[in-house]
């Protein structure tokens, strides 16, 4: 994991602690912390899955994509 991802994990853990610490019967303040935790967690998962140069290729031109796939099969 790179430094950015380590910082994201630390931030997720810190905000999770805040969410648990702010829980009280009859209040909804902990939901705000939980929402932040979920948002950052999904950003982290997306970062891990799709932001590697080799895993995610955005090429909207179908012809370029077809040529790349034919070259890979050959």
CHARMM internal coordinates of N, CA and C (Angstrom, degrees):
IC EDIT
DIST 1 N 1 CA 1.4549
DIST 1 CA 1 C 1.5254
ANGL 1 N 1 CA 1 C 109.21
DIST 1 C 2 N 1.3003
ANGL 1 CA 1 C 2 N 114.53
DIHE 1 N 1 CA 1 C 2 N 142.00
DIST 2 N 2 CA 1.4563
ANGL 1 C 2 N 2 CA 119.31
DIHE 1 CA 1 C 2 N 2 CA 178.59
DIST 2 CA 2 C 1.5245
ANGL 2 N 2 CA 2 C 109.44
DIHE 1 C 2 N 2 CA 2 C -87.17
DIST 2 C 3 N 1.3097
ANGL 2 CA 2 C 3 N 115.98
DIHE 2 N 2 CA 2 C 3 N 171.86
DIST 3 N 3 CA 1.4639
ANGL 2 C 3 N 3 CA 121.49
DIHE 2 CA 2 C 3 N 3 CA -174.67
DIST 3 CA 3 C 1.5283
ANGL 3 N 3 CA 3 C 112.06
DIHE 2 C 3 N 3 CA 3 C -58.77
DIST 3 C 4 N 1.3324
ANGL 3 CA 3 C 4 N 117.66
DIHE 3 N 3 CA 3 C 4 N -42.20
DIST 4 N 4 CA 1.4647
ANGL 3 C 4 N 4 CA 120.64
DIHE 3 CA 3 C 4 N 4 CA -179.91
DIST 4 CA 4 C 1.5224
ANGL 4 N 4 CA 4 C 111.42
DIHE 3 C 4 N 4 CA 4 C -59.10
DIST 4 C 5 N 1.3227
ANGL 4 CA 4 C 5 N 116.59
DIHE 4 N 4 CA 4 C 5 N -41.62
DIST 5 N 5 CA 1.4595
ANGL 4 C 5 N 5 CA 120.33
DIHE 4 CA 4 C 5 N 5 CA -179.60
DIST 5 CA 5 C 1.5265
ANGL 5 N 5 CA 5 C 111.42
DIHE 4 C 5 N 5 CA 5 C -69.86
DIST 5 C 6 N 1.3129
ANGL 5 CA 5 C 6 N 116.97
DIHE 5 N 5 CA 5 C 6 N -35.92
DIST 6 N 6 CA 1.4659
ANGL 5 C 6 N 6 CA 119.97
DIHE 5 CA 5 C 6 N 6 CA 176.18
DIST 6 CA 6 C 1.5263
ANGL 6 N 6 CA 6 C 110.68
DIHE 5 C 6 N 6 CA 6 C -64.74
DIST 6 C 7 N 1.3305
ANGL 6 CA 6 C 7 N 116.20
DIHE 6 N 6 CA 6 C 7 N -40.15
DIST 7 N 7 CA 1.4644
ANGL 6 C 7 N 7 CA 119.63
DIHE 6 CA 6 C 7 N 7 CA 177.23
DIST 7 CA 7 C 1.5259
ANGL 7 N 7 CA 7 C 111.26
DIHE 6 C 7 N 7 CA 7 C -66.07
DIST 7 C 8 N 1.3110
ANGL 7 CA 7 C 8 N 117.21
DIHE 7 N 7 CA 7 C 8 N -36.86
DIST 8 N 8 CA 1.4625
ANGL 7 C 8 N 8 CA 120.06
DIHE 7 CA 7 C 8 N 8 CA 177.13
DIST 8 CA 8 C 1.5279
ANGL 8 N 8 CA 8 C 110.84
DIHE 7 C 8 N 8 CA 8 C -63.20
DIST 8 C 9 N 1.3176
ANGL 8 CA 8 C 9 N 117.19
DIHE 8 N 8 CA 8 C 9 N -42.29
DIST 9 N 9 CA 1.4659
ANGL 8 C 9 N 9 CA 120.56
DIHE 8 CA 8 C 9 N 9 CA 178.88
DIST 9 CA 9 C 1.5233
ANGL 9 N 9 CA 9 C 110.27
DIHE 8 C 9 N 9 CA 9 C -64.13
DIST 9 C 10 N 1.3222
ANGL 9 CA 9 C 10 N 116.98
DIHE 9 N 9 CA 9 C 10 N -42.80
DIST 10 N 10 CA 1.4684
ANGL 9 C 10 N 10 CA 119.98
DIHE 9 CA 9 C 10 N 10 CA 178.57
DIST 10 CA 10 C 1.5303
ANGL 10 N 10 CA 10 C 110.66
DIHE 9 C 10 N 10 CA 10 C -62.82
DIST 10 C 11 N 1.3268
ANGL 10 CA 10 C 11 N 117.38
DIHE 10 N 10 CA 10 C 11 N -40.38
DIST 11 N 11 CA 1.4618
ANGL 10 C 11 N 11 CA 121.15
DIHE 10 CA 10 C 11 N 11 CA 178.18
DIST 11 CA 11 C 1.5318
ANGL 11 N 11 CA 11 C 111.21
DIHE 10 C 11 N 11 CA 11 C -65.60
DIST 11 C 12 N 1.3198
ANGL 11 CA 11 C 12 N 116.80
DIHE 11 N 11 CA 11 C 12 N -39.33
DIST 12 N 12 CA 1.4668
ANGL 11 C 12 N 12 CA 120.37
DIHE 11 CA 11 C 12 N 12 CA 176.94
DIST 12 CA 12 C 1.5214
ANGL 12 N 12 CA 12 C 110.14
DIHE 11 C 12 N 12 CA 12 C -62.24
DIST 12 C 13 N 1.3274
ANGL 12 CA 12 C 13 N 117.11
DIHE 12 N 12 CA 12 C 13 N -45.00
DIST 13 N 13 CA 1.4660
ANGL 12 C 13 N 13 CA 120.38
DIHE 12 CA 12 C 13 N 13 CA 179.33
DIST 13 CA 13 C 1.5253
ANGL 13 N 13 CA 13 C 111.60
DIHE 12 C 13 N 13 CA 13 C -64.21
DIST 13 C 14 N 1.3269
ANGL 13 CA 13 C 14 N 116.93
DIHE 13 N 13 CA 13 C 14 N -41.62
DIST 14 N 14 CA 1.4598
ANGL 13 C 14 N 14 CA 120.64
DIHE 13 CA 13 C 14 N 14 CA 179.64
DIST 14 CA 14 C 1.5308
ANGL 14 N 14 CA 14 C 111.22
DIHE 13 C 14 N 14 CA 14 C -64.05
DIST 14 C 15 N 1.3159
ANGL 14 CA 14 C 15 N 116.74
DIHE 14 N 14 CA 14 C 15 N -46.03
DIST 15 N 15 CA 1.4622
ANGL 14 C 15 N 15 CA 119.84
DIHE 14 CA 14 C 15 N 15 CA 179.73
DIST 15 CA 15 C 1.5265
ANGL 15 N 15 CA 15 C 111.93
DIHE 14 C 15 N 15 CA 15 C -68.27
DIST 15 C 16 N 1.3286
ANGL 15 CA 15 C 16 N 117.10
DIHE 15 N 15 CA 15 C 16 N -31.38
DIST 16 N 16 CA 1.4643
ANGL 15 C 16 N 16 CA 120.09
DIHE 15 CA 15 C 16 N 16 CA 174.50
DIST 16 CA 16 C 1.5205
ANGL 16 N 16 CA 16 C 110.18
DIHE 15 C 16 N 16 CA 16 C -64.15
DIST 16 C 17 N 1.3234
ANGL 16 CA 16 C 17 N 116.30
DIHE 16 N 16 CA 16 C 17 N -42.12
DIST 17 N 17 CA 1.4639
ANGL 16 C 17 N 17 CA 120.31
DIHE 16 CA 16 C 17 N 17 CA 176.16
DIST 17 CA 17 C 1.5285
ANGL 17 N 17 CA 17 C 110.51
DIHE 16 C 17 N 17 CA 17 C -60.54
DIST 17 C 18 N 1.3285
ANGL 17 CA 17 C 18 N 117.75
DIHE 17 N 17 CA 17 C 18 N -44.01
DIST 18 N 18 CA 1.4644
ANGL 17 C 18 N 18 CA 121.20
DIHE 17 CA 17 C 18 N 18 CA 177.93
DIST 18 CA 18 C 1.5306
ANGL 18 N 18 CA 18 C 111.20
DIHE 17 C 18 N 18 CA 18 C -61.16
DIST 18 C 19 N 1.3340
ANGL 18 CA 18 C 19 N 116.65
DIHE 18 N 18 CA 18 C 19 N -40.08
DIST 19 N 19 CA 1.4675
ANGL 18 C 19 N 19 CA 120.03
DIHE 18 CA 18 C 19 N 19 CA -179.88
DIST 19 CA 19 C 1.5243
ANGL 19 N 19 CA 19 C 110.74
DIHE 18 C 19 N 19 CA 19 C -63.64
DIST 19 C 20 N 1.3280
ANGL 19 CA 19 C 20 N 116.85
DIHE 19 N 19 CA 19 C 20 N -43.92
DIST 20 N 20 CA 1.4638
ANGL 19 C 20 N 20 CA 119.49
DIHE 19 CA 19 C 20 N 20 CA 178.23
DIST 20 CA 20 C 1.5205
ANGL 20 N 20 CA 20 C 111.44
DIHE 19 C 20 N 20 CA 20 C -68.57
DIST 20 C 21 N 1.3234
ANGL 20 CA 20 C 21 N 116.96
DIHE 20 N 20 CA 20 C 21 N -37.87
DIST 21 N 21 CA 1.4659
ANGL 20 C 21 N 21 CA 120.33
DIHE 20 CA 20 C 21 N 21 CA -177.77
DIST 21 CA 21 C 1.5267
ANGL 21 N 21 CA 21 C 111.86
DIHE 20 C 21 N 21 CA 21 C -70.35
DIST 21 C 22 N 1.3184
ANGL 21 CA 21 C 22 N 118.09
DIHE 21 N 21 CA 21 C 22 N -29.41
DIST 22 N 22 CA 1.4618
ANGL 21 C 22 N 22 CA 119.99
DIHE 21 CA 21 C 22 N 22 CA -177.21
DIST 22 CA 22 C 1.5236
ANGL 22 N 22 CA 22 C 112.94
DIHE 21 C 22 N 22 CA 22 C -89.69
DIST 22 C 23 N 1.3319
ANGL 22 CA 22 C 23 N 117.03
DIHE 22 N 22 CA 22 C 23 N -0.22
DIST 23 N 23 CA 1.4695
ANGL 22 C 23 N 23 CA 118.91
DIHE 22 CA 22 C 23 N 23 CA 179.98
DIST 23 CA 23 C 1.5197
ANGL 23 N 23 CA 23 C 110.17
DIHE 22 C 23 N 23 CA 23 C -70.53
DIST 23 C 24 N 1.3108
ANGL 23 CA 23 C 24 N 115.11
DIHE 23 N 23 CA 23 C 24 N 132.24
DIST 24 N 24 CA 1.4553
ANGL 23 C 24 N 24 CA 122.11
DIHE 23 CA 23 C 24 N 24 CA 176.58
DIST 24 CA 24 C 1.5191
ANGL 24 N 24 CA 24 C 107.58
DIHE 23 C 24 N 24 CA 24 C -149.72
DIST 24 C 25 N 1.3127
ANGL 24 CA 24 C 25 N 115.88
DIHE 24 N 24 CA 24 C 25 N 146.01
DIST 25 N 25 CA 1.4625
ANGL 24 C 25 N 25 CA 120.91
DIHE 24 CA 24 C 25 N 25 CA -178.51
DIST 25 CA 25 C 1.5290
ANGL 25 N 25 CA 25 C 110.23
DIHE 24 C 25 N 25 CA 25 C -59.32
DIST 25 C 26 N 1.3131
ANGL 25 CA 25 C 26 N 117.24
DIHE 25 N 25 CA 25 C 26 N 124.51
DIST 26 N 26 CA 1.4548
ANGL 25 C 26 N 26 CA 121.37
DIHE 25 CA 25 C 26 N 26 CA 175.65
DIST 26 CA 26 C 1.5163
ANGL 26 N 26 CA 26 C 115.41
DIHE 25 C 26 N 26 CA 26 C 87.46
DIST 26 C 27 N 1.3237
ANGL 26 CA 26 C 27 N 119.18
DIHE 26 N 26 CA 26 C 27 N 1.80
DIST 27 N 27 CA 1.4663
ANGL 26 C 27 N 27 CA 120.68
DIHE 26 CA 26 C 27 N 27 CA 177.79
DIST 27 CA 27 C 1.5262
ANGL 27 N 27 CA 27 C 109.33
DIHE 26 C 27 N 27 CA 27 C -113.26
DIST 27 C 28 N 1.3093
ANGL 27 CA 27 C 28 N 115.41
DIHE 27 N 27 CA 27 C 28 N 159.87
DIST 28 N 28 CA 1.4647
ANGL 27 C 28 N 28 CA 119.73
DIHE 27 CA 27 C 28 N 28 CA -179.60
DIST 28 CA 28 C 1.5275
ANGL 28 N 28 CA 28 C 112.14
DIHE 27 C 28 N 28 CA 28 C -121.07
DIST 28 C 29 N 1.3123
ANGL 28 CA 28 C 29 N 118.31
DIHE 28 N 28 CA 28 C 29 N 13.37
DIST 29 N 29 CA 1.4584
ANGL 28 C 29 N 29 CA 120.68
DIHE 28 CA 28 C 29 N 29 CA 179.93
DIST 29 CA 29 C 1.5169
ANGL 29 N 29 CA 29 C 112.97
DIHE 28 C 29 N 29 CA 29 C -62.82
DIST 29 C 30 N 1.3258
ANGL 29 CA 29 C 30 N 116.50
DIHE 29 N 29 CA 29 C 30 N -30.07
DIST 30 N 30 CA 1.4600
ANGL 29 C 30 N 30 CA 119.95
DIHE 29 CA 29 C 30 N 30 CA -179.61
DIST 30 CA 30 C 1.5262
ANGL 30 N 30 CA 30 C 111.88
DIHE 29 C 30 N 30 CA 30 C -67.52
DIST 30 C 31 N 1.3364
ANGL 30 CA 30 C 31 N 116.98
DIHE 30 N 30 CA 30 C 31 N -23.37
DIST 31 N 31 CA 1.4629
ANGL 30 C 31 N 31 CA 119.71
DIHE 30 CA 30 C 31 N 31 CA 178.68
DIST 31 CA 31 C 1.5320
ANGL 31 N 31 CA 31 C 111.59
DIHE 30 C 31 N 31 CA 31 C -66.53
DIST 31 C 32 N 1.3102
ANGL 31 CA 31 C 32 N 116.86
DIHE 31 N 31 CA 31 C 32 N -32.04
DIST 32 N 32 CA 1.4639
ANGL 31 C 32 N 32 CA 120.13
DIHE 31 CA 31 C 32 N 32 CA 177.19
DIST 32 CA 32 C 1.5253
ANGL 32 N 32 CA 32 C 110.30
DIHE 31 C 32 N 32 CA 32 C -64.93
DIST 32 C 33 N 1.3246
ANGL 32 CA 32 C 33 N 116.42
DIHE 32 N 32 CA 32 C 33 N -42.99
DIST 33 N 33 CA 1.4621
ANGL 32 C 33 N 33 CA 120.14
DIHE 32 CA 32 C 33 N 33 CA 177.93
DIST 33 CA 33 C 1.5261
ANGL 33 N 33 CA 33 C 110.42
DIHE 32 C 33 N 33 CA 33 C -66.41
DIST 33 C 34 N 1.3294
ANGL 33 CA 33 C 34 N 116.33
DIHE 33 N 33 CA 33 C 34 N -40.61
DIST 34 N 34 CA 1.4596
ANGL 33 C 34 N 34 CA 120.48
DIHE 33 CA 33 C 34 N 34 CA 179.53
DIST 34 CA 34 C 1.5263
ANGL 34 N 34 CA 34 C 111.11
DIHE 33 C 34 N 34 CA 34 C -63.40
DIST 34 C 35 N 1.3230
ANGL 34 CA 34 C 35 N 117.11
DIHE 34 N 34 CA 34 C 35 N -38.56
DIST 35 N 35 CA 1.4623
ANGL 34 C 35 N 35 CA 120.88
DIHE 34 CA 34 C 35 N 35 CA 177.39
DIST 35 CA 35 C 1.5280
ANGL 35 N 35 CA 35 C 110.71
DIHE 34 C 35 N 35 CA 35 C -62.39
DIST 35 C 36 N 1.3177
ANGL 35 CA 35 C 36 N 116.97
DIHE 35 N 35 CA 35 C 36 N -42.85
DIST 36 N 36 CA 1.4665
ANGL 35 C 36 N 36 CA 120.75
DIHE 35 CA 35 C 36 N 36 CA 177.51
DIST 36 CA 36 C 1.5271
ANGL 36 N 36 CA 36 C 110.76
DIHE 35 C 36 N 36 CA 36 C -63.67
DIST 36 C 37 N 1.3328
ANGL 36 CA 36 C 37 N 116.82
DIHE 36 N 36 CA 36 C 37 N -41.15
DIST 37 N 37 CA 1.4687
ANGL 36 C 37 N 37 CA 120.75
DIHE 36 CA 36 C 37 N 37 CA 178.68
DIST 37 CA 37 C 1.5267
ANGL 37 N 37 CA 37 C 110.20
DIHE 36 C 37 N 37 CA 37 C -61.73
DIST 37 C 38 N 1.3177
ANGL 37 CA 37 C 38 N 117.18
DIHE 37 N 37 CA 37 C 38 N -45.31
DIST 38 N 38 CA 1.4615
ANGL 37 C 38 N 38 CA 120.38
DIHE 37 CA 37 C 38 N 38 CA -179.16
DIST 38 CA 38 C 1.5238
ANGL 38 N 38 CA 38 C 111.81
DIHE 37 C 38 N 38 CA 38 C -64.71
DIST 38 C 39 N 1.3172
ANGL 38 CA 38 C 39 N 117.11
DIHE 38 N 38 CA 38 C 39 N -41.78
DIST 39 N 39 CA 1.4607
ANGL 38 C 39 N 39 CA 120.80
DIHE 38 CA 38 C 39 N 39 CA 178.93
DIST 39 CA 39 C 1.5301
ANGL 39 N 39 CA 39 C 110.98
DIHE 38 C 39 N 39 CA 39 C -61.22
DIST 39 C 40 N 1.3063
ANGL 39 CA 39 C 40 N 116.86
DIHE 39 N 39 CA 39 C 40 N -48.09
DIST 40 N 40 CA 1.4637
ANGL 39 C 40 N 40 CA 120.71
DIHE 39 CA 39 C 40 N 40 CA -178.90
DIST 40 CA 40 C 1.5258
ANGL 40 N 40 CA 40 C 110.74
DIHE 39 C 40 N 40 CA 40 C -68.23
DIST 40 C 41 N 1.3317
ANGL 40 CA 40 C 41 N 117.38
DIHE 40 N 40 CA 40 C 41 N -34.51
DIST 41 N 41 CA 1.4619
ANGL 40 C 41 N 41 CA 120.32
DIHE 40 CA 40 C 41 N 41 CA 177.84
DIST 41 CA 41 C 1.5215
ANGL 41 N 41 CA 41 C 111.12
DIHE 40 C 41 N 41 CA 41 C -64.83
DIST 41 C 42 N 1.3274
ANGL 41 CA 41 C 42 N 117.48
DIHE 41 N 41 CA 41 C 42 N -43.78
DIST 42 N 42 CA 1.4627
ANGL 41 C 42 N 42 CA 119.72
DIHE 41 CA 41 C 42 N 42 CA 177.82
DIST 42 CA 42 C 1.5291
ANGL 42 N 42 CA 42 C 111.33
DIHE 41 C 42 N 42 CA 42 C -65.69
DIST 42 C 43 N 1.3166
ANGL 42 CA 42 C 43 N 117.31
DIHE 42 N 42 CA 42 C 43 N -36.50
DIST 43 N 43 CA 1.4636
ANGL 42 C 43 N 43 CA 120.11
DIHE 42 CA 42 C 43 N 43 CA 175.87
DIST 43 CA 43 C 1.5246
ANGL 43 N 43 CA 43 C 110.32
DIHE 42 C 43 N 43 CA 43 C -63.42
DIST 43 C 44 N 1.3220
ANGL 43 CA 43 C 44 N 117.09
DIHE 43 N 43 CA 43 C 44 N -39.90
DIST 44 N 44 CA 1.4617
ANGL 43 C 44 N 44 CA 121.96
DIHE 43 CA 43 C 44 N 44 CA 178.99
DIST 44 CA 44 C 1.5321
ANGL 44 N 44 CA 44 C 110.66
DIHE 43 C 44 N 44 CA 44 C -65.37
DIST 44 C 45 N 1.3231
ANGL 44 CA 44 C 45 N 116.81
DIHE 44 N 44 CA 44 C 45 N -44.86
DIST 45 N 45 CA 1.4682
ANGL 44 C 45 N 45 CA 120.46
DIHE 44 CA 44 C 45 N 45 CA 179.37
DIST 45 CA 45 C 1.5251
ANGL 45 N 45 CA 45 C 110.15
DIHE 44 C 45 N 45 CA 45 C -62.68
DIST 45 C 46 N 1.3233
ANGL 45 CA 45 C 46 N 117.56
DIHE 45 N 45 CA 45 C 46 N -43.48
DIST 46 N 46 CA 1.4614
ANGL 45 C 46 N 46 CA 120.81
DIHE 45 CA 45 C 46 N 46 CA 177.21
DIST 46 CA 46 C 1.5244
ANGL 46 N 46 CA 46 C 110.50
DIHE 45 C 46 N 46 CA 46 C -61.62
DIST 46 C 47 N 1.3215
ANGL 46 CA 46 C 47 N 116.78
DIHE 46 N 46 CA 46 C 47 N -40.75
DIST 47 N 47 CA 1.4576
ANGL 46 C 47 N 47 CA 121.74
DIHE 46 CA 46 C 47 N 47 CA 179.16
DIST 47 CA 47 C 1.5225
ANGL 47 N 47 CA 47 C 110.87
DIHE 46 C 47 N 47 CA 47 C -61.27
DIST 47 C 48 N 1.3140
ANGL 47 CA 47 C 48 N 116.49
DIHE 47 N 47 CA 47 C 48 N -44.66
DIST 48 N 48 CA 1.4622
ANGL 47 C 48 N 48 CA 120.67
DIHE 47 CA 47 C 48 N 48 CA -179.44
DIST 48 CA 48 C 1.5315
ANGL 48 N 48 CA 48 C 110.90
DIHE 47 C 48 N 48 CA 48 C -66.60
DIST 48 C 49 N 1.3162
ANGL 48 CA 48 C 49 N 117.31
DIHE 48 N 48 CA 48 C 49 N -40.52
DIST 49 N 49 CA 1.4629
ANGL 48 C 49 N 49 CA 120.77
DIHE 48 CA 48 C 49 N 49 CA -173.21
DIST 49 CA 49 C 1.5271
ANGL 49 N 49 CA 49 C 114.38
DIHE 48 C 49 N 49 CA 49 C -80.38
DIST 49 C 50 N 1.3243
ANGL 49 CA 49 C 50 N 118.10
DIHE 49 N 49 CA 49 C 50 N -39.12
DIST 50 N 50 CA 1.4582
ANGL 49 C 50 N 50 CA 118.98
DIHE 49 CA 49 C 50 N 50 CA -165.13
DIST 50 CA 50 C 1.5220
ANGL 50 N 50 CA 50 C 116.71
DIHE 49 C 50 N 50 CA 50 C -122.26
DIST 50 C 51 N 1.3032
ANGL 50 CA 50 C 51 N 120.53
DIHE 50 N 50 CA 50 C 51 N -6.10
DIST 51 N 51 CA 1.4612
ANGL 50 C 51 N 51 CA 118.23
DIHE 50 CA 50 C 51 N 51 CA -174.09
DIST 51 CA 51 C 1.5209
ANGL 51 N 51 CA 51 C 114.10
DIHE 50 C 51 N 51 CA 51 C -97.22
DIST 51 C 52 N 1.2998
ANGL 51 CA 51 C 52 N 117.29
DIHE 51 N 51 CA 51 C 52 N 12.59
DIST 52 N 52 CA 1.4509
ANGL 51 C 52 N 52 CA 120.66
DIHE 51 CA 51 C 52 N 52 CA 173.28
DIST 52 CA 52 C 1.5282
ANGL 52 N 52 CA 52 C 108.21
DIHE 51 C 52 N 52 CA 52 C -81.41
DIST 52 C 53 N 1.3026
ANGL 52 CA 52 C 53 N 117.70
DIHE 52 N 52 CA 52 C 53 N 141.60
DIST 53 N 53 CA 1.4662
ANGL 52 C 53 N 53 CA 120.95
DIHE 52 CA 52 C 53 N 53 CA -177.86
DIST 53 CA 53 C 1.5226
ANGL 53 N 53 CA 53 C 112.27
DIHE 52 C 53 N 53 CA 53 C -59.42
DIST 53 C 54 N 1.3182
ANGL 53 CA 53 C 54 N 117.10
DIHE 53 N 53 CA 53 C 54 N -32.30
DIST 54 N 54 CA 1.4544
ANGL 53 C 54 N 54 CA 120.56
DIHE 53 CA 53 C 54 N 54 CA -174.52
DIST 54 CA 54 C 1.5255
ANGL 54 N 54 CA 54 C 112.99
DIHE 53 C 54 N 54 CA 54 C -86.61
DIST 54 C 55 N 1.3067
ANGL 54 CA 54 C 55 N 118.57
DIHE 54 N 54 CA 54 C 55 N -16.62
DIST 55 N 55 CA 1.4565
ANGL 54 C 55 N 55 CA 121.29
DIHE 54 CA 54 C 55 N 55 CA -176.33
DIST 55 CA 55 C 1.5199
ANGL 55 N 55 CA 55 C 113.74
DIHE 54 C 55 N 55 CA 55 C -95.97
DIST 55 C 56 N 1.3015
ANGL 55 CA 55 C 56 N 118.84
DIHE 55 N 55 CA 55 C 56 N -29.65
DIST 56 N 56 CA 1.4592
ANGL 55 C 56 N 56 CA 121.11
DIHE 55 CA 55 C 56 N 56 CA -172.65
DIST 56 CA 56 C 1.5203
ANGL 56 N 56 CA 56 C 109.32
DIHE 55 C 56 N 56 CA 56 C -123.75
DIST 56 C 57 N 1.3238
ANGL 56 CA 56 C 57 N 115.49
DIHE 56 N 56 CA 56 C 57 N 116.98
DIST 57 N 57 CA 1.4636
ANGL 56 C 57 N 57 CA 121.00
DIHE 56 CA 56 C 57 N 57 CA 178.54
DIST 57 CA 57 C 1.5219
ANGL 57 N 57 CA 57 C 107.53
DIHE 56 C 57 N 57 CA 57 C -124.33
DIST 57 C 58 N 1.3197
ANGL 57 CA 57 C 58 N 116.76
DIHE 57 N 57 CA 57 C 58 N 118.41
DIST 58 N 58 CA 1.4607
ANGL 57 C 58 N 58 CA 120.84
DIHE 57 CA 57 C 58 N 58 CA 176.58
DIST 58 CA 58 C 1.5158
ANGL 58 N 58 CA 58 C 108.26
DIHE 57 C 58 N 58 CA 58 C -100.33
DIST 58 C 59 N 1.3091
ANGL 58 CA 58 C 59 N 116.01
DIHE 58 N 58 CA 58 C 59 N 109.60
DIST 59 N 59 CA 1.4560
ANGL 58 C 59 N 59 CA 121.70
DIHE 58 CA 58 C 59 N 59 CA 178.12
DIST 59 CA 59 C 1.5256
ANGL 59 N 59 CA 59 C 107.70
DIHE 58 C 59 N 59 CA 59 C -140.81
DIST 59 C 60 N 1.3331
ANGL 59 CA 59 C 60 N 117.79
DIHE 59 N 59 CA 59 C 60 N 98.57
DIST 60 N 60 CA 1.4640
ANGL 59 C 60 N 60 CA 120.05
DIHE 59 CA 59 C 60 N 60 CA -174.82
DIST 60 CA 60 C 1.5298
ANGL 60 N 60 CA 60 C 114.33
DIHE 59 C 60 N 60 CA 60 C -73.11
DIST 60 C 61 N 1.3242
ANGL 60 CA 60 C 61 N 118.18
DIHE 60 N 60 CA 60 C 61 N -12.28
DIST 61 N 61 CA 1.4613
ANGL 60 C 61 N 61 CA 120.57
DIHE 60 CA 60 C 61 N 61 CA -179.00
DIST 61 CA 61 C 1.5313
ANGL 61 N 61 CA 61 C 109.40
DIHE 60 C 61 N 61 CA 61 C -84.95
DIST 61 C 62 N 1.3195
ANGL 61 CA 61 C 62 N 116.75
DIHE 61 N 61 CA 61 C 62 N 117.39
DIST 62 N 62 CA 1.4655
ANGL 61 C 62 N 62 CA 121.20
DIHE 61 CA 61 C 62 N 62 CA -176.35
DIST 62 CA 62 C 1.5256
ANGL 62 N 62 CA 62 C 112.37
DIHE 61 C 62 N 62 CA 62 C -65.51
DIST 62 C 63 N 1.3103
ANGL 62 CA 62 C 63 N 117.72
DIHE 62 N 62 CA 62 C 63 N -32.58
DIST 63 N 63 CA 1.4672
ANGL 62 C 63 N 63 CA 120.19
DIHE 62 CA 62 C 63 N 63 CA 179.83
DIST 63 CA 63 C 1.5266
ANGL 63 N 63 CA 63 C 111.48
DIHE 62 C 63 N 63 CA 63 C -66.34
DIST 63 C 64 N 1.3203
ANGL 63 CA 63 C 64 N 116.73
DIHE 63 N 63 CA 63 C 64 N -41.91
DIST 64 N 64 CA 1.4654
ANGL 63 C 64 N 64 CA 119.28
DIHE 63 CA 63 C 64 N 64 CA 176.84
DIST 64 CA 64 C 1.5188
ANGL 64 N 64 CA 64 C 110.65
DIHE 63 C 64 N 64 CA 64 C -61.32
DIST 64 C 65 N 1.3269
ANGL 64 CA 64 C 65 N 115.78
DIHE 64 N 64 CA 64 C 65 N -42.42
DIST 65 N 65 CA 1.4669
ANGL 64 C 65 N 65 CA 120.36
DIHE 64 CA 64 C 65 N 65 CA 179.99
DIST 65 CA 65 C 1.5357
ANGL 65 N 65 CA 65 C 110.37
DIHE 64 C 65 N 65 CA 65 C -63.30
DIST 65 C 66 N 1.3322
ANGL 65 CA 65 C 66 N 117.35
DIHE 65 N 65 CA 65 C 66 N -42.01
DIST 66 N 66 CA 1.4628
ANGL 65 C 66 N 66 CA 120.98
DIHE 65 CA 65 C 66 N 66 CA 179.28
DIST 66 CA 66 C 1.5226
ANGL 66 N 66 CA 66 C 110.83
DIHE 65 C 66 N 66 CA 66 C -62.70
DIST 66 C 67 N 1.3339
ANGL 66 CA 66 C 67 N 117.67
DIHE 66 N 66 CA 66 C 67 N -43.19
DIST 67 N 67 CA 1.4635
ANGL 66 C 67 N 67 CA 120.87
DIHE 66 CA 66 C 67 N 67 CA 178.69
DIST 67 CA 67 C 1.5282
ANGL 67 N 67 CA 67 C 111.42
DIHE 66 C 67 N 67 CA 67 C -64.18
DIST 67 C 68 N 1.3273
ANGL 67 CA 67 C 68 N 117.39
DIHE 67 N 67 CA 67 C 68 N -39.48
DIST 68 N 68 CA 1.4704
ANGL 67 C 68 N 68 CA 119.93
DIHE 67 CA 67 C 68 N 68 CA 178.38
DIST 68 CA 68 C 1.5203
ANGL 68 N 68 CA 68 C 111.24
DIHE 67 C 68 N 68 CA 68 C -64.11
DIST 68 C 69 N 1.3143
ANGL 68 CA 68 C 69 N 117.20
DIHE 68 N 68 CA 68 C 69 N -41.07
DIST 69 N 69 CA 1.4621
ANGL 68 C 69 N 69 CA 120.70
DIHE 68 CA 68 C 69 N 69 CA -178.53
DIST 69 CA 69 C 1.5282
ANGL 69 N 69 CA 69 C 111.20
DIHE 68 C 69 N 69 CA 69 C -70.27
DIST 69 C 70 N 1.3400
ANGL 69 CA 69 C 70 N 117.39
DIHE 69 N 69 CA 69 C 70 N -37.89
DIST 70 N 70 CA 1.4624
ANGL 69 C 70 N 70 CA 120.01
DIHE 69 CA 69 C 70 N 70 CA 177.31
DIST 70 CA 70 C 1.5207
ANGL 70 N 70 CA 70 C 110.83
DIHE 69 C 70 N 70 CA 70 C -66.90
DIST 70 C 71 N 1.3162
ANGL 70 CA 70 C 71 N 117.58
DIHE 70 N 70 CA 70 C 71 N -37.72
DIST 71 N 71 CA 1.4623
ANGL 70 C 71 N 71 CA 120.74
DIHE 70 CA 70 C 71 N 71 CA 178.33
DIST 71 CA 71 C 1.5287
ANGL 71 N 71 CA 71 C 110.74
DIHE 70 C 71 N 71 CA 71 C -67.95
DIST 71 C 72 N 1.3144
ANGL 71 CA 71 C 72 N 117.06
DIHE 71 N 71 CA 71 C 72 N -34.36
DIST 72 N 72 CA 1.4656
ANGL 71 C 72 N 72 CA 120.35
DIHE 71 CA 71 C 72 N 72 CA -179.88
DIST 72 CA 72 C 1.5261
ANGL 72 N 72 CA 72 C 111.03
DIHE 71 C 72 N 72 CA 72 C -71.18
DIST 72 C 73 N 1.3313
ANGL 72 CA 72 C 73 N 117.45
DIHE 72 N 72 CA 72 C 73 N -32.57
DIST 73 N 73 CA 1.4706
ANGL 72 C 73 N 73 CA 121.07
DIHE 72 CA 72 C 73 N 73 CA 179.67
DIST 73 CA 73 C 1.5172
ANGL 73 N 73 CA 73 C 111.91
DIHE 72 C 73 N 73 CA 73 C -76.33
DIST 73 C 74 N 1.3098
ANGL 73 CA 73 C 74 N 117.67
DIHE 73 N 73 CA 73 C 74 N -26.15
DIST 74 N 74 CA 1.4716
ANGL 73 C 74 N 74 CA 120.94
DIHE 73 CA 73 C 74 N 74 CA -176.20
DIST 74 CA 74 C 1.5095
ANGL 74 N 74 CA 74 C 112.55
DIHE 73 C 74 N 74 CA 74 C -78.08
END
COOR INIT
IC SEED 1 N 1 CA 1 C
IC BUILD
